[in-house]
Amino acid sequence: MAGFGAEYARFARFATEETSSAPPSYESPVSLGPMVSGNLTVTNASGELYGDNVLQEKVDKFVSAAIAMEVTDCPKASLAEIYGATYDQAEKSISYSVDDEPPYGALSFIRNILRKGKEIYEANFFPKAQAALTSENAQTRSGSITFQNVAINWTVLAPLHKETPWRITAEFDTREGAIAWLDEKLGALEITITTQPQDVTVTEGEISETLSIVASAGSKTLIYQWYENTTKSTVGGTPVSGATSATFTIPTTLTKIGGPYYYYCVVSCEGLESVTSNVATVTVTEGD
């Protein structure tokens, strides 16, 4: 296994107070900019017990971790967010105060791994992290140009909620899979429709066609409800009884004289905002 890349660095500050009985929720994540590197160093508390001149017991417990991260350019709004500073959007300026307190939040990024010639996307999620102001360098341009990256130093802490680990990683075959997993961890998931139901023409008395939709929200379970309407609109439709899957079987009783017919699907999921599909038109023609 060889690591050869890093990307998709984001931070989401706590939206609710962290307690020992429940993990926090997070605000909307902010991008930290194109990621160059992220070097993790773990600090453990160690103890050794000797007896009869030999080591009897040895204990190593996680205390904290440090991540030295570099990005090519961090948006000013994101810098203000991670350092607890004040961002003026109109002036595009950051005001740093001696009283600023960098907030706790979740840190995440993707590490690219090559394993037996195949690219693997390792999603890294740290439920509790805090940034610290770092030194900055500037130098004149000369005969050669040296790019200056933005350094962000993070401290990763053990969450107060004992059942929440300090770090979680997962491997995926696709970048999209890693992103969806991280979005779910951050509570930033949304339902995405990738395939809309399409218009279709059917023959009266010989109807066997279906309408379908493809949607996803990470690994969450989606709920489908199809609607019928008298106009090509998603307003004022009537739920179709029993039509609660991603595939909708067009009623075999439709007639040419009663058409055209209009159908759409509402996709929902607990904790997420519902999404409505486009309207599909079903046109019925006379049979032979």
C-alpha positions as CSV (number, residue, x, y, z in Angstrom):
1,M,0.0,0.0,0.0
2,A,1.3,3.4,-0.9
3,G,-0.2,6.8,-0.2
4,F,0.1,9.2,-3.1
5,G,-2.5,12.0,-2.7
6,A,-4.8,14.0,-0.4
7,E,-7.9,16.0,-1.1
8,Y,-11.3,17.2,0.0
9,A,-10.3,18.8,3.3
10,R,-13.2,20.3,5.3
11,F,-14.1,21.5,8.7
12,A,-17.5,21.8,10.5
13,R,-17.8,23.5,13.8
14,F,-20.0,22.1,16.6
15,A,-23.6,23.1,16.2
16,T,-24.6,21.7,19.6
17,E,-22.7,21.5,22.9
18,E,-20.6,18.4,23.4
19,T,-21.6,16.3,26.4
20,S,-20.5,13.0,27.9
21,S,-23.9,11.5,27.1
22,A,-24.2,12.5,23.4
23,P,-22.0,13.5,20.6
24,P,-22.5,17.0,19.0
25,S,-24.1,17.8,15.7
26,Y,-22.2,20.0,13.2
27,E,-22.9,23.1,11.3
28,S,-22.5,23.2,7.5
29,P,-18.8,22.2,6.6
30,V,-16.5,24.7,5.0
31,S,-13.8,23.8,2.4
32,L,-10.2,24.3,3.5
33,G,-9.0,24.6,-0.1
34,P,-7.0,22.3,-2.3
35,M,-5.1,19.9,0.1
36,V,-1.4,19.4,-0.3
37,S,-0.6,17.3,2.7
38,G,-1.7,16.2,6.2
39,N,0.8,14.7,8.6
40,L,-0.6,13.0,11.6
41,T,1.4,12.6,14.9
42,V,-0.2,10.8,17.8
43,T,0.7,11.5,21.5
44,N,0.1,8.7,24.0
45,A,0.3,8.5,27.7
46,S,2.6,5.6,28.6
47,G,3.3,3.7,31.7
48,E,5.5,0.8,32.6
49,L,5.6,-1.5,35.6
50,Y,8.7,-3.5,36.4
51,G,9.0,-6.4,38.8
52,D,11.8,-8.8,39.5
53,N,13.9,-6.7,37.2
54,V,11.7,-7.3,34.1
55,L,8.9,-5.4,32.5
56,Q,5.6,-6.8,33.8
57,E,3.0,-4.3,32.3
58,K,3.0,-1.6,29.7
59,V,0.2,0.8,28.9
60,D,-0.2,3.3,26.1
61,K,-3.3,5.4,26.0
62,F,-4.3,8.0,23.4
63,V,-4.0,11.6,24.6
64,S,-4.2,13.7,21.5
65,A,-3.0,14.0,18.0
66,A,-1.5,16.7,15.8
67,I,-2.2,17.2,12.1
68,A,0.1,19.5,10.2
69,M,-1.9,20.3,7.2
70,E,-1.0,22.3,4.1
71,V,-3.4,23.6,1.4
72,T,-2.6,25.7,-1.6
73,D,-5.1,28.4,-0.7
74,C,-7.7,28.5,2.1
75,P,-10.7,30.8,1.5
76,K,-10.7,33.8,3.9
77,A,-14.2,32.9,5.1
78,S,-12.9,29.4,6.0
79,L,-9.9,30.8,7.8
80,A,-12.1,33.0,9.9
81,E,-14.3,30.0,10.6
82,I,-11.6,27.8,11.9
83,Y,-9.8,30.4,13.9
84,G,-12.9,32.1,15.4
85,A,-12.1,35.4,13.7
86,T,-14.4,37.9,12.1
87,Y,-14.9,37.8,8.4
88,D,-16.3,40.9,6.5
89,Q,-17.8,39.6,3.3
90,A,-18.2,43.0,1.7
91,E,-14.6,43.9,2.2
92,K,-13.3,40.3,2.0
93,S,-11.3,40.9,5.1
94,I,-10.5,39.0,8.3
95,S,-10.2,40.7,11.7
96,Y,-8.1,38.8,14.3
97,S,-8.7,39.6,17.9
98,V,-6.7,38.6,21.0
99,D,-10.0,37.2,22.3
100,D,-10.7,34.9,19.4
101,E,-11.2,31.3,20.4
102,P,-10.8,28.7,17.6
103,P,-14.0,26.5,17.8
104,Y,-14.1,22.8,18.2
105,G,-15.5,20.9,15.2
106,A,-15.0,17.9,12.9
107,L,-12.1,17.7,10.5
108,S,-12.2,15.4,7.4
109,F,-10.2,14.7,4.3
110,I,-9.6,11.9,1.8
111,R,-6.2,10.1,1.4
112,N,-5.5,8.5,-1.9
113,I,-3.9,5.1,-1.7
114,L,-2.5,2.8,-4.4
115,R,-2.9,-0.9,-3.6
116,K,-1.8,-3.5,-6.2
117,G,-2.3,-1.0,-9.0
118,K,-5.8,0.1,-7.9
119,E,-6.6,3.5,-6.5
120,I,-8.4,3.4,-3.1
121,Y,-10.0,6.4,-1.5
122,E,-9.5,6.4,2.3
123,A,-11.9,8.8,4.1
124,N,-10.6,10.2,7.3
125,F,-12.9,11.7,9.9
126,F,-11.9,13.3,13.2
127,P,-15.0,14.1,15.3
128,K,-13.2,16.7,17.5
129,A,-10.5,19.0,16.3
130,Q,-9.3,22.5,16.8
131,A,-7.1,24.7,14.7
132,A,-4.3,26.9,16.0
133,L,-2.8,30.0,14.4
134,T,0.4,29.4,12.6
135,S,3.3,31.5,11.3
136,E,3.2,32.7,7.8
137,N,6.1,33.3,5.3
138,A,6.4,35.8,2.5
139,Q,9.4,36.2,0.2
140,T,10.3,38.2,-2.9
141,R,10.2,36.7,-6.3
142,S,13.6,36.0,-7.8
143,G,15.1,33.9,-10.7
144,S,13.1,31.0,-9.5
145,I,9.6,30.9,-8.0
146,T,8.9,29.1,-4.7
147,F,5.2,28.6,-4.0
148,Q,4.1,29.3,-0.4
149,N,1.4,26.9,0.8
150,V,-1.1,27.8,3.6
151,A,-0.2,25.8,6.8
152,I,-3.0,24.8,9.3
153,N,-2.1,23.1,12.5
154,W,-4.8,21.0,14.1
155,T,-5.1,19.3,17.5
156,V,-7.3,16.2,17.5
157,L,-8.8,15.5,20.9
158,A,-10.7,12.6,22.4
159,P,-14.4,13.4,22.4
160,L,-16.2,13.8,25.8
161,H,-18.7,11.2,24.6
162,K,-16.8,8.0,25.4
163,E,-18.5,5.9,22.7
164,T,-17.3,8.3,20.0
165,P,-13.8,7.4,18.7
166,W,-11.2,10.1,18.1
167,R,-10.7,8.9,14.5
168,I,-12.7,6.9,12.0
169,T,-11.4,5.8,8.6
170,A,-13.1,3.9,5.8
171,E,-12.0,2.8,2.3
172,F,-13.9,3.2,-0.9
173,D,-13.4,2.2,-4.6
174,T,-14.7,5.6,-5.7
175,R,-14.2,9.2,-4.7
176,E,-18.0,9.7,-4.7
177,G,-18.4,6.9,-2.2
178,A,-15.8,8.5,0.2
179,I,-17.4,11.9,-0.2
180,A,-20.9,10.6,0.6
181,W,-19.5,8.8,3.7
182,L,-17.9,11.9,5.0
183,D,-21.0,14.0,4.3
184,E,-23.0,11.5,6.3
185,K,-20.6,11.8,9.2
186,L,-20.8,15.6,9.1
187,G,-24.6,15.5,8.9
188,A,-24.2,17.3,5.5
189,L,-26.0,14.8,3.5
190,E,-28.7,15.7,1.0
191,I,-30.8,13.6,-1.3
192,T,-29.6,13.6,-4.8
193,I,-31.6,12.4,-7.8
194,T,-29.3,11.1,-10.5
195,T,-31.9,9.7,-12.9
196,Q,-35.2,11.4,-13.4
197,P,-38.4,9.7,-14.5
198,Q,-38.8,10.0,-18.3
199,D,-41.8,10.7,-20.5
200,V,-43.3,7.5,-22.1
201,T,-45.9,6.5,-24.6
202,V,-48.0,3.4,-24.0
203,T,-50.6,1.6,-25.9
204,E,-54.1,1.3,-24.5
205,G,-55.0,-2.2,-23.3
206,E,-51.3,-3.3,-23.6
207,I,-49.7,-1.2,-20.8
208,S,-46.7,-2.9,-19.2
209,E,-44.3,0.0,-18.9
210,T,-42.9,1.6,-15.7
211,L,-41.4,4.8,-14.5
212,S,-38.3,4.8,-12.4
213,I,-36.1,7.1,-10.4
214,V,-32.5,6.8,-9.1
215,A,-31.7,8.7,-5.9
216,S,-29.2,8.4,-3.1
217,A,-28.2,10.0,0.2
218,G,-25.0,8.2,1.3
219,S,-25.9,4.9,3.0
220,K,-29.2,6.1,4.3
221,T,-32.5,4.4,3.4
222,L,-34.8,6.5,1.2
223,I,-38.6,6.6,1.1
224,Y,-40.4,7.0,-2.2
225,Q,-44.0,8.2,-2.9
226,W,-45.3,8.6,-6.4
227,Y,-48.0,11.2,-7.2
228,E,-50.4,11.6,-10.0
229,N,-51.7,15.0,-11.3
230,T,-54.0,16.4,-13.9
231,T,-51.4,19.0,-15.0
232,K,-47.7,18.9,-15.7
233,S,-46.9,20.2,-12.2
234,T,-45.6,19.0,-8.9
235,V,-48.2,21.1,-7.1
236,G,-51.5,19.7,-6.1
237,G,-50.8,16.1,-7.0
238,T,-52.5,13.1,-5.3
239,P,-50.5,10.2,-3.8
240,V,-50.8,6.9,-5.6
241,S,-51.7,4.2,-3.2
242,G,-49.0,1.6,-2.8
243,A,-46.6,3.4,-5.1
244,T,-43.7,3.5,-2.6
245,S,-40.7,2.2,-4.4
246,A,-38.1,3.6,-6.9
247,T,-40.0,2.0,-9.7
248,F,-43.6,2.8,-10.5
249,T,-45.8,0.5,-12.5
250,I,-48.0,2.5,-14.8
251,P,-51.7,1.6,-14.2
252,T,-53.0,-0.7,-16.9
253,T,-56.4,1.0,-16.9
254,L,-55.3,4.2,-18.5
255,T,-57.1,5.2,-21.7
256,K,-56.4,7.6,-24.5
257,I,-59.5,9.7,-23.9
258,G,-58.5,10.3,-20.3
259,G,-54.9,11.3,-21.0
260,P,-52.3,12.6,-21.0
261,Y,-51.3,11.5,-17.4
262,Y,-48.7,13.1,-15.2
263,Y,-46.6,11.5,-12.5
264,Y,-43.8,12.5,-10.2
265,C,-42.0,11.1,-7.2
266,V,-41.2,12.7,-3.8
267,V,-38.1,11.1,-2.2
268,S,-37.6,11.6,1.6
269,C,-35.4,10.4,4.4
270,E,-35.4,10.9,8.1
271,G,-33.4,13.9,9.1
272,L,-33.1,15.2,5.5
273,E,-35.0,17.6,3.3
274,S,-37.4,15.9,0.8
275,V,-36.7,16.2,-2.9
276,T,-39.2,16.1,-5.7
277,S,-38.5,14.7,-9.1
278,N,-39.4,16.1,-12.5
279,V,-42.9,15.4,-13.9
280,A,-43.1,12.5,-16.3
281,T,-45.9,12.5,-19.0
282,V,-47.6,9.3,-19.9
283,T,-49.2,9.5,-23.3
284,V,-51.7,6.7,-24.2
285,T,-52.3,5.7,-27.8
286,E,-55.1,3.5,-29.2
287,G,-54.3,-0.2,-29.7
288,D,-54.6,-2.0,-33.0
